[in-house]
């Protein structure tokens, strides 16, 4: 799929978990959207709703949900704020998060715990223990109110068995809230099997979409909840521009009541639509299979150099973390960037996150650079 993206041949971009490149068609949709604002007389009232509904529907298809379960947010932290405002009182029961979890799924819970006077529990696996086992052990031993989790860890792709965890959460009366920004689009997820209270996903990573746009799934039992904003566009009479002067305190009867104001972003929304269409066309299951084969080659090379790298199913196939037994060399990031190889370092892990735009030349170049780095360590 290299030709679908504007990536020069001398660039090795293995950093989708940082920010994805835009496919050419996605970028073109954004440019067209920006130009629409140059002639606003062509923008009609219905245009404030049509594209957002298309985007909701496409995202809903991706997770096997319904369009009315989806709201539009600017960020993961905003979506988590919706969850925090609408979950039932924890009644002094704690909130569970993972060690070194992404901040957008931690800071809202710190505020939540402060407001509700409950504790935040940080779970870390014991030696040779999986994240799934660590979470399950905690859920079985402590009465947890909320488990705020990812599908895979953002530092190295370590995978959580969400179906098993979700089943235990339902049994224990624990609300499950998910940030799937580092998985959805490259890793399949079925809402019917997980049944979270809320799920949030930013667009700009594995959904291959624009920055400053996220999607929020809200379970039907929360569709009469309280939004973070008092926006006009979330009201029942929002479609009737003439009568907006007749203020309607009634919110919509579905998840769109949680929408951020100005959801009708005429540049970002067309980009998100085109990106979601690509993801659905390529199919997350097929994407995962392809990327799993790609990262396996790099994993095996890293192990051959005496480095530490997890294998599937301990990690997601689209995500590979490589560690040096004695710790990362100080110049690791510069070593790769000088060779026009783009990766991330998170914690003590070299994070390798390819997508369909990567080819064999990219993996060869990375392995050669990794070999050089290991020889200087």
C-alpha positions as a Markdown table, in Angstrom:
| # | Residue | x | y | z |
|---|---|---|---|---|
| 1 | Unk | 0.0 | 0.0 | 0.0 |
| 2 | Unk | 3.1 | 2.3 | -0.2 |
| 3 | Unk | 1.7 | 4.2 | -3.2 |
| 4 | Unk | -1.4 | 5.1 | -1.2 |
| 5 | Unk | 0.8 | 7.3 | 1.0 |
| 6 | Unk | 3.2 | 10.1 | 0.4 |
| 7 | Unk | 6.3 | 8.4 | 1.9 |
| 8 | Unk | 9.6 | 8.8 | 0.0 |
| 9 | Unk | 11.6 | 5.7 | -0.7 |
| 10 | Unk | 14.5 | 6.8 | 1.5 |
| 11 | Unk | 12.2 | 7.2 | 4.5 |
| 12 | Unk | 11.6 | 4.2 | 6.8 |
| 13 | Unk | 8.6 | 5.1 | 8.9 |
| 14 | Unk | 8.0 | 2.5 | 11.6 |
| 15 | Unk | 6.2 | 4.8 | 14.0 |
| 16 | Unk | 2.4 | 4.5 | 13.4 |
| 17 | Unk | 1.9 | 4.3 | 17.2 |
| 18 | Unk | 3.3 | 7.9 | 17.4 |
| 19 | Unk | 1.2 | 9.4 | 14.6 |
| 20 | Unk | 0.1 | 7.8 | 11.3 |
| 21 | Unk | 0.8 | 9.4 | 8.0 |
| 22 | Unk | -2.3 | 10.3 | 6.0 |
| 23 | Unk | -3.2 | 8.3 | 3.0 |
| 24 | Unk | -3.3 | 10.5 | -0.1 |
| 25 | Unk | -7.1 | 10.3 | -0.4 |
| 26 | Unk | -7.5 | 11.3 | 3.3 |
| 27 | Unk | -5.3 | 14.3 | 2.8 |
| 28 | Unk | -7.2 | 15.3 | -0.3 |
| 29 | Unk | -10.5 | 15.0 | 1.6 |
| 30 | Unk | -9.1 | 17.4 | 4.2 |
| 31 | Unk | -7.9 | 19.9 | 1.5 |
| 32 | Unk | -11.3 | 19.8 | -0.2 |
| 33 | Unk | -12.9 | 20.4 | 3.2 |
| 34 | Unk | -10.8 | 23.4 | 3.9 |
| 35 | Unk | -11.7 | 24.9 | 0.6 |
| 36 | Unk | -15.4 | 24.6 | 1.4 |
| 37 | Unk | -14.9 | 27.2 | 4.1 |
| 38 | Unk | -13.7 | 29.6 | 1.4 |
| 39 | Unk | -17.2 | 29.6 | 0.0 |
| 40 | Unk | -19.5 | 29.2 | 3.0 |
| 41 | Unk | -22.6 | 30.1 | 1.1 |
| 42 | Unk | -22.4 | 26.5 | -0.3 |
| 43 | Unk | -22.6 | 25.0 | 3.2 |
| 44 | Unk | -26.2 | 24.2 | 4.1 |
| 45 | Unk | -27.6 | 23.5 | 7.6 |
| 46 | Unk | -27.9 | 19.8 | 6.8 |
| 47 | Unk | -24.2 | 19.7 | 6.2 |
| 48 | Unk | -23.6 | 20.2 | 9.9 |
| 49 | Unk | -25.0 | 16.7 | 10.5 |
| 50 | Unk | -24.6 | 14.5 | 7.4 |
| 51 | Unk | -20.9 | 13.9 | 7.6 |
| 52 | Unk | -20.8 | 13.4 | 11.4 |
| 53 | Unk | -23.5 | 10.7 | 11.0 |
| 54 | Unk | -21.5 | 9.0 | 8.2 |
| 55 | Unk | -18.5 | 9.0 | 10.5 |
| 56 | Unk | -20.4 | 7.6 | 13.4 |
| 57 | Unk | -21.8 | 4.9 | 11.3 |
| 58 | Unk | -18.4 | 3.9 | 9.9 |
| 59 | Unk | -16.8 | 3.8 | 13.4 |
| 60 | Unk | -19.8 | 1.8 | 14.7 |
| 61 | Unk | -19.2 | -0.8 | 12.0 |
| 62 | Unk | -15.6 | -1.1 | 13.0 |
| 63 | Unk | -16.5 | -2.1 | 16.6 |
| 64 | Unk | -19.9 | -3.9 | 15.8 |
| 65 | Unk | -21.9 | -1.2 | 17.5 |
| 66 | Unk | -24.8 | 1.1 | 16.4 |
| 67 | Unk | -24.5 | 4.6 | 15.1 |
| 68 | Unk | -26.5 | 5.9 | 18.0 |
| 69 | Unk | -23.9 | 4.6 | 20.4 |
| 70 | Unk | -21.2 | 6.9 | 19.1 |
| 71 | Unk | -20.3 | 10.4 | 20.0 |
| 72 | Unk | -17.6 | 12.7 | 18.6 |
| 73 | Unk | -14.8 | 14.1 | 20.9 |
| 74 | Unk | -11.7 | 16.1 | 20.3 |
| 75 | Unk | -9.4 | 13.8 | 22.4 |
| 76 | Unk | -9.2 | 10.7 | 24.5 |
| 77 | Unk | -9.0 | 12.8 | 27.7 |
| 78 | Unk | -12.3 | 14.4 | 26.7 |
| 79 | Unk | -13.9 | 11.0 | 26.2 |
| 80 | Unk | -12.6 | 9.8 | 29.5 |
| 81 | Unk | -14.1 | 12.9 | 31.1 |
| 82 | Unk | -17.5 | 11.9 | 29.7 |
| 83 | Unk | -17.0 | 8.5 | 31.3 |
| 84 | Unk | -16.0 | 10.0 | 34.7 |
| 85 | Unk | -19.0 | 12.3 | 34.7 |
| 86 | Unk | -21.5 | 9.5 | 34.0 |
| 87 | Unk | -20.4 | 6.4 | 35.8 |
| 88 | Unk | -22.2 | 5.6 | 39.0 |
| 89 | Unk | -20.6 | 6.6 | 42.3 |
| 90 | Unk | -17.7 | 4.3 | 43.2 |
| 91 | Unk | -18.8 | 4.4 | 46.9 |
| 92 | Unk | -15.1 | 4.4 | 48.0 |
| 93 | Unk | -14.2 | 1.5 | 45.7 |
| 94 | Unk | -11.0 | 2.0 | 43.8 |
| 95 | Unk | -10.2 | 2.6 | 40.1 |
| 96 | Unk | -7.7 | 0.3 | 38.4 |
| 97 | Unk | -5.2 | 1.3 | 35.8 |
| 98 | Unk | -2.0 | -0.2 | 34.4 |
| 99 | Unk | 1.5 | 0.8 | 35.3 |
| 100 | Unk | 2.9 | 3.3 | 32.8 |
| 101 | Unk | -0.5 | 3.6 | 31.1 |
| 102 | Unk | -1.0 | 6.4 | 28.6 |
| 103 | Unk | -1.6 | 9.7 | 30.6 |
| 104 | Unk | -5.0 | 10.5 | 28.9 |
| 105 | Unk | -6.4 | 7.4 | 30.6 |
| 106 | Unk | -4.8 | 8.2 | 33.9 |
| 107 | Unk | -5.2 | 11.9 | 34.6 |
| 108 | Unk | -9.0 | 11.9 | 34.3 |
| 109 | Unk | -9.1 | 9.1 | 36.9 |
| 110 | Unk | -6.9 | 10.9 | 39.3 |
| 111 | Unk | -9.4 | 13.7 | 39.3 |
| 112 | Unk | -12.3 | 11.2 | 39.5 |
| 113 | Unk | -10.7 | 9.6 | 42.6 |
| 114 | Unk | -10.0 | 12.9 | 44.2 |
| 115 | Unk | -13.6 | 14.0 | 43.7 |
| 116 | Unk | -15.1 | 10.7 | 44.9 |
| 117 | Unk | -12.5 | 10.1 | 47.6 |
| 118 | Unk | -11.5 | 6.8 | 46.3 |
| 119 | Unk | -8.1 | 5.3 | 45.5 |
| 120 | Unk | -6.3 | 4.8 | 42.2 |
| 121 | Unk | -4.7 | 1.3 | 42.0 |
| 122 | Unk | -1.8 | 0.9 | 39.6 |
| 123 | Unk | -1.3 | -2.7 | 38.5 |
| 124 | Unk | 2.1 | -4.1 | 37.4 |
| 125 | Unk | 2.7 | -7.7 | 36.5 |
| 126 | Unk | 5.1 | -9.8 | 38.6 |
| 127 | Unk | 8.1 | -11.3 | 36.9 |
| 128 | Unk | 7.0 | -13.5 | 34.0 |
| 129 | Unk | 3.3 | -12.6 | 34.7 |
| 130 | Unk | 1.1 | -11.2 | 31.9 |
| 131 | Unk | -0.8 | -8.0 | 32.1 |
| 132 | Unk | -4.0 | -10.0 | 31.8 |
| 133 | Unk | -3.1 | -12.2 | 34.8 |
| 134 | Unk | -2.1 | -9.2 | 36.9 |
| 135 | Unk | -5.4 | -7.4 | 36.2 |
| 136 | Unk | -7.4 | -10.6 | 36.9 |
| 137 | Unk | -5.5 | -11.2 | 40.2 |
| 138 | Unk | -6.3 | -7.6 | 41.3 |
| 139 | Unk | -10.0 | -7.8 | 40.3 |
| 140 | Unk | -10.4 | -11.1 | 42.2 |
| 141 | Unk | -8.8 | -9.8 | 45.3 |
| 142 | Unk | -10.1 | -6.2 | 45.5 |
| 143 | Unk | -13.6 | -4.8 | 44.9 |
| 144 | Unk | -12.8 | -2.4 | 42.0 |
| 145 | Unk | -15.4 | 0.2 | 40.8 |
| 146 | Unk | -13.8 | 1.0 | 37.5 |
| 147 | Unk | -11.1 | -0.8 | 35.4 |
| 148 | Unk | -9.7 | 1.8 | 32.9 |
| 149 | Unk | -7.6 | -0.1 | 30.5 |
| 150 | Unk | -6.2 | -0.3 | 26.9 |
| 151 | Unk | -6.3 | -3.3 | 24.5 |
| 152 | Unk | -2.5 | -3.3 | 24.3 |
| 153 | Unk | 0.1 | -1.4 | 26.3 |
| 154 | Unk | 1.3 | 1.7 | 24.5 |
| 155 | Unk | 5.0 | 1.2 | 25.3 |
| 156 | Unk | 5.5 | -2.2 | 23.9 |
| 157 | Unk | 2.2 | -3.6 | 22.6 |
| 158 | Unk | 1.8 | -6.1 | 25.4 |
| 159 | Unk | -1.7 | -7.5 | 24.8 |
| 160 | Unk | -4.6 | -7.8 | 27.3 |
| 161 | Unk | -7.3 | -10.5 | 26.9 |
| 162 | Unk | -10.2 | -8.1 | 27.1 |
| 163 | Unk | -12.9 | -10.8 | 26.7 |
| 164 | Unk | -11.7 | -12.6 | 29.8 |
| 165 | Unk | -11.2 | -9.4 | 31.7 |
| 166 | Unk | -14.6 | -8.1 | 30.7 |
| 167 | Unk | -16.3 | -11.3 | 31.8 |
| 168 | Unk | -14.8 | -10.9 | 35.2 |
| 169 | Unk | -15.7 | -7.2 | 35.4 |
| 170 | Unk | -19.3 | -8.1 | 34.7 |
| 171 | Unk | -19.2 | -10.8 | 37.4 |
| 172 | Unk | -17.7 | -8.4 | 39.9 |
| 173 | Unk | -19.8 | -5.4 | 39.1 |
| 174 | Unk | -16.8 | -3.4 | 37.8 |
| 175 | Unk | -17.3 | -0.8 | 35.1 |
| 176 | Unk | -14.9 | -1.4 | 32.2 |
| 177 | Unk | -13.7 | 1.8 | 30.3 |
| 178 | Unk | -11.3 | 1.4 | 27.4 |
| 179 | Unk | -8.8 | 3.5 | 25.5 |
| 180 | Unk | -8.2 | 1.6 | 22.3 |
| 181 | Unk | -6.2 | 4.3 | 20.5 |
| 182 | Unk | -3.2 | 2.0 | 20.2 |
| 183 | Unk | -5.1 | -0.9 | 18.8 |
| 184 | Unk | -8.3 | -0.2 | 17.0 |
| 185 | Unk | -8.0 | -0.2 | 13.3 |
| 186 | Unk | -5.1 | -2.7 | 13.4 |
| 187 | Unk | -6.7 | -5.1 | 15.9 |
| 188 | Unk | -10.3 | -6.3 | 15.8 |
| 189 | Unk | -12.7 | -5.6 | 18.6 |
| 190 | Unk | -16.3 | -6.6 | 19.1 |
| 191 | Unk | -18.4 | -4.5 | 21.5 |
| 192 | Unk | -20.9 | -7.4 | 21.9 |
| 193 | Unk | -18.1 | -9.6 | 23.3 |
| 194 | Unk | -16.5 | -6.9 | 25.5 |
| 195 | Unk | -19.5 | -4.8 | 26.6 |
| 196 | Unk | -17.6 | -1.8 | 28.1 |
| 197 | Unk | -19.4 | 1.1 | 29.7 |
| 198 | Unk | -17.3 | 3.5 | 27.5 |
| 199 | Unk | -14.7 | 3.1 | 24.8 |
| 200 | Unk | -12.6 | 5.9 | 23.4 |
| 201 | Unk | -10.3 | 6.0 | 20.4 |
| 202 | Unk | -8.3 | 8.8 | 18.9 |
| 203 | Unk | -8.3 | 9.0 | 15.1 |
| 204 | Unk | -4.7 | 10.0 | 14.4 |
| 205 | Unk | -2.9 | 6.7 | 15.0 |
| 206 | Unk | -4.2 | 3.3 | 13.9 |
| 207 | Unk | -7.4 | 4.7 | 12.4 |
| 208 | Unk | -5.1 | 6.6 | 9.9 |
| 209 | Unk | -7.2 | 9.8 | 10.4 |
| 210 | Unk | -6.7 | 13.4 | 11.5 |
| 211 | Unk | -5.4 | 14.8 | 14.8 |
| 212 | Unk | -7.9 | 16.5 | 17.2 |
| 213 | Unk | -10.7 | 14.0 | 16.5 |
| 214 | Unk | -11.8 | 11.0 | 18.6 |
| 215 | Unk | -14.7 | 8.7 | 18.8 |
| 216 | Unk | -16.5 | 7.6 | 22.0 |
| 217 | Unk | -18.7 | 4.6 | 22.4 |
| 218 | Unk | -21.3 | 4.9 | 25.2 |
| 219 | Unk | -23.3 | 1.8 | 26.3 |
| 220 | Unk | -27.0 | 2.3 | 25.9 |
| 221 | Unk | -27.6 | 2.6 | 29.6 |
| 222 | Unk | -25.7 | 5.8 | 29.6 |
| 223 | Unk | -27.5 | 7.5 | 26.7 |
| 224 | Unk | -29.4 | 9.7 | 29.1 |
| 225 | Unk | -26.3 | 10.9 | 30.8 |
| 226 | Unk | -24.8 | 14.4 | 31.3 |
| 227 | Unk | -22.4 | 15.8 | 28.6 |
| 228 | Unk | -19.3 | 17.9 | 29.4 |
| 229 | Unk | -20.6 | 20.9 | 27.4 |
| 230 | Unk | -23.8 | 22.8 | 26.9 |
| 231 | Unk | -23.6 | 22.8 | 23.1 |
| 232 | Unk | -26.5 | 23.7 | 20.9 |
| 233 | Unk | -25.8 | 21.0 | 18.3 |
| 234 | Unk | -26.6 | 18.2 | 20.9 |
| 235 | Unk | -30.2 | 19.4 | 21.4 |
| 236 | Unk | -33.3 | 17.8 | 19.9 |
| 237 | Unk | -34.1 | 20.9 | 17.9 |
| 238 | Unk | -30.5 | 21.4 | 16.5 |
| 239 | Unk | -31.5 | 20.7 | 12.9 |
| 240 | Unk | -34.0 | 23.6 | 12.9 |
| 241 | Unk | -31.7 | 26.6 | 12.5 |
| 242 | Unk | -34.6 | 29.1 | 12.3 |
| 243 | Unk | -35.9 | 28.0 | 15.7 |
| 244 | Unk | -32.6 | 27.8 | 17.6 |
| 245 | Unk | -33.8 | 31.0 | 19.3 |
| 246 | Unk | -36.4 | 28.8 | 21.1 |
| 247 | Unk | -34.0 | 27.2 | 23.5 |
| 248 | Unk | -34.4 | 23.5 | 23.9 |
| 249 | Unk | -33.1 | 22.1 | 27.2 |
| 250 | Unk | -33.8 | 18.6 | 25.9 |
| 251 | Unk | -30.7 | 16.7 | 24.8 |
| 252 | Unk | -30.7 | 14.0 | 22.1 |
| 253 | Unk | -31.7 | 10.5 | 23.3 |
| 254 | Unk | -28.5 | 8.8 | 22.3 |
| 255 | Unk | -24.7 | 9.0 | 22.6 |
| 256 | Unk | -24.6 | 12.1 | 20.3 |
| 257 | Unk | -25.7 | 14.1 | 23.4 |
| 258 | Unk | -22.1 | 13.8 | 24.5 |
| 259 | Unk | -20.7 | 15.4 | 21.3 |
| 260 | Unk | -18.1 | 18.2 | 21.6 |
| 261 | Unk | -19.3 | 21.5 | 20.2 |
| 262 | Unk | -18.6 | 22.2 | 16.6 |
| 263 | Unk | -18.6 | 18.6 | 15.6 |
| 264 | Unk | -19.3 | 19.6 | 12.0 |
| 265 | Unk | -15.6 | 20.2 | 11.3 |
| 266 | Unk | -15.6 | 20.5 | 7.5 |
| 267 | Unk | -12.0 | 19.5 | 7.2 |
| 268 | Unk | -11.5 | 16.8 | 9.8 |
| 269 | Unk | -14.7 | 15.0 | 9.4 |
| 270 | Unk | -14.2 | 14.2 | 5.6 |
| 271 | Unk | -10.7 | 13.0 | 6.5 |
| 272 | Unk | -12.0 | 10.7 | 9.2 |
| 273 | Unk | -14.6 | 9.3 | 6.9 |
| 274 | Unk | -12.2 | 8.5 | 4.1 |
| 275 | Unk | -9.7 | 7.0 | 6.6 |
| 276 | Unk | -12.4 | 4.8 | 8.2 |
| 277 | Unk | -13.5 | 3.6 | 4.8 |
| 278 | Unk | -9.9 | 2.5 | 4.1 |
| 279 | Unk | -9.7 | 0.6 | 7.4 |
| 280 | Unk | -12.9 | -1.2 | 6.8 |
| 281 | Unk | -11.9 | -2.0 | 3.2 |
| 282 | Unk | -8.6 | -3.4 | 4.3 |
| 283 | Unk | -10.2 | -5.2 | 7.3 |
| 284 | Unk | -8.5 | -5.0 | 10.8 |
| 285 | Unk | -8.2 | -8.8 | 10.9 |
| 286 | Unk | -6.3 | -8.8 | 7.7 |
| 287 | Unk | -4.2 | -5.8 | 8.7 |
| 288 | Unk | -3.3 | -7.6 | 12.0 |
| 289 | Unk | -2.3 | -10.7 | 10.2 |
| 290 | Unk | -0.1 | -8.8 | 7.7 |
| 291 | Unk | 1.6 | -6.7 | 10.4 |
| 292 | Unk | 2.1 | -9.7 | 12.7 |
| 293 | Unk | 4.2 | -11.4 | 10.0 |
| 294 | Unk | 6.1 | -8.1 | 9.5 |
| 295 | Unk | 7.0 | -7.6 | 13.1 |
| 296 | Unk | 7.9 | -11.3 | 13.5 |
| 297 | Unk | 10.8 | -10.9 | 11.1 |
| 298 | Unk | 12.1 | -8.0 | 13.2 |
| 299 | Unk | 11.5 | -9.8 | 16.5 |
| 300 | Unk | 13.5 | -12.8 | 15.3 |
| 301 | Unk | 16.3 | -10.6 | 14.2 |
| 302 | Unk | 16.3 | -8.8 | 17.6 |
| 303 | Unk | 16.4 | -12.0 | 19.5 |
| 304 | Unk | 19.3 | -13.2 | 17.3 |
| 305 | Unk | 21.2 | -10.1 | 18.5 |
| 306 | Unk | 20.6 | -11.0 | 22.1 |
| 307 | Unk | 17.9 | -8.4 | 22.7 |
| 308 | Unk | 14.6 | -8.9 | 24.4 |
| 309 | Unk | 11.4 | -8.9 | 22.4 |
| 310 | Unk | 8.0 | -10.5 | 23.3 |
| 311 | Unk | 6.3 | -12.9 | 21.0 |
| 312 | Unk | 2.7 | -13.2 | 19.9 |
| 313 | Unk | 0.3 | -13.7 | 21.7 |
| 314 | Unk | 2.0 | -11.9 | 24.6 |
| 315 | Unk | 2.0 | -8.8 | 22.3 |
| 316 | Unk | -0.2 | -7.5 | 19.6 |
| 317 | Unk | 0.9 | -8.3 | 16.1 |
| 318 | Unk | 1.1 | -4.6 | 15.0 |
| 319 | Unk | 3.3 | -3.6 | 17.9 |
| 320 | Unk | 6.9 | -4.7 | 18.9 |
| 321 | Unk | 8.9 | -3.5 | 21.8 |
| 322 | Unk | 12.7 | -4.2 | 21.8 |
| 323 | Unk | 14.7 | -3.9 | 25.0 |
| 324 | Unk | 18.4 | -4.2 | 25.6 |
| 325 | Unk | 19.3 | -6.4 | 28.6 |
| 326 | Unk | 21.6 | -3.8 | 30.0 |
| 327 | Unk | 19.3 | -0.8 | 29.2 |
| 328 | Unk | 19.0 | 1.3 | 26.0 |
| 329 | Unk | 22.1 | 3.1 | 24.8 |
| 330 | Unk | 21.9 | 6.8 | 25.3 |
| 331 | Unk | 22.1 | 7.6 | 21.6 |
| 332 | Unk | 19.5 | 5.1 | 20.5 |
| 333 | Unk | 16.9 | 7.5 | 19.0 |
| 334 | Unk | 19.6 | 9.6 | 17.3 |
| 335 | Unk | 21.2 | 6.4 | 15.8 |
| 336 | Unk | 18.0 | 5.6 | 13.9 |
| 337 | Unk | 17.0 | 9.2 | 13.0 |
| 338 | Unk | 20.4 | 9.8 | 11.4 |
| 339 | Unk | 19.6 | 6.9 | 9.0 |
| 340 | Unk | 16.2 | 8.3 | 8.2 |
| 341 | Unk | 14.6 | 5.5 | 10.2 |
| 342 | Unk | 11.7 | 6.7 | 12.4 |
| 343 | Unk | 10.7 | 4.8 | 15.5 |
| 344 | Unk | 9.8 | 5.8 | 19.1 |
| 345 | Unk | 11.3 | 5.1 | 22.5 |
| 346 | Unk | 8.8 | 4.6 | 25.3 |
| 347 | Unk | 10.1 | 3.7 | 28.7 |
| 348 | Unk | 13.0 | 1.3 | 28.1 |
| 349 | Unk | 11.6 | 0.0 | 24.9 |
| 350 | Unk | 12.4 | 0.7 | 21.2 |
| 351 | Unk | 8.9 | 0.8 | 19.8 |
| 352 | Unk | 8.5 | -0.6 | 16.3 |
| 353 | Unk | 5.0 | 0.0 | 14.8 |
| 354 | Unk | 4.6 | -0.6 | 11.1 |
| 355 | Unk | 1.6 | -0.4 | 8.8 |
| 356 | Unk | 0.7 | -1.5 | 5.3 |
| 357 | Unk | 2.8 | 1.3 | 3.8 |
| 358 | Unk | 6.0 | -0.5 | 5.0 |
| 359 | Unk | 7.9 | -2.9 | 2.8 |
| 360 | Unk | 10.8 | -5.4 | 3.0 |
| 361 | Unk | 13.3 | -2.6 | 2.4 |
| 362 | Unk | 12.1 | -0.8 | 5.5 |
| 363 | Unk | 12.6 | -3.9 | 7.7 |
| 364 | Unk | 16.0 | -4.6 | 6.2 |
| 365 | Unk | 17.1 | -1.1 | 6.9 |
| 366 | Unk | 15.8 | -1.2 | 10.4 |
| 367 | Unk | 17.5 | -4.5 | 11.2 |
| 368 | Unk | 20.8 | -3.3 | 9.8 |
| 369 | Unk | 20.6 | -0.2 | 12.0 |
| 370 | Unk | 19.6 | -2.3 | 15.0 |
| 371 | Unk | 22.6 | -4.6 | 14.4 |
| 372 | Unk | 24.9 | -1.6 | 14.4 |
| 373 | Unk | 23.4 | -0.2 | 17.6 |
| 374 | Unk | 23.7 | -3.6 | 19.3 |
| 375 | Unk | 27.4 | -3.9 | 18.3 |
| 376 | Unk | 28.2 | -0.5 | 19.9 |
| 377 | Unk | 26.3 | -1.3 | 23.2 |
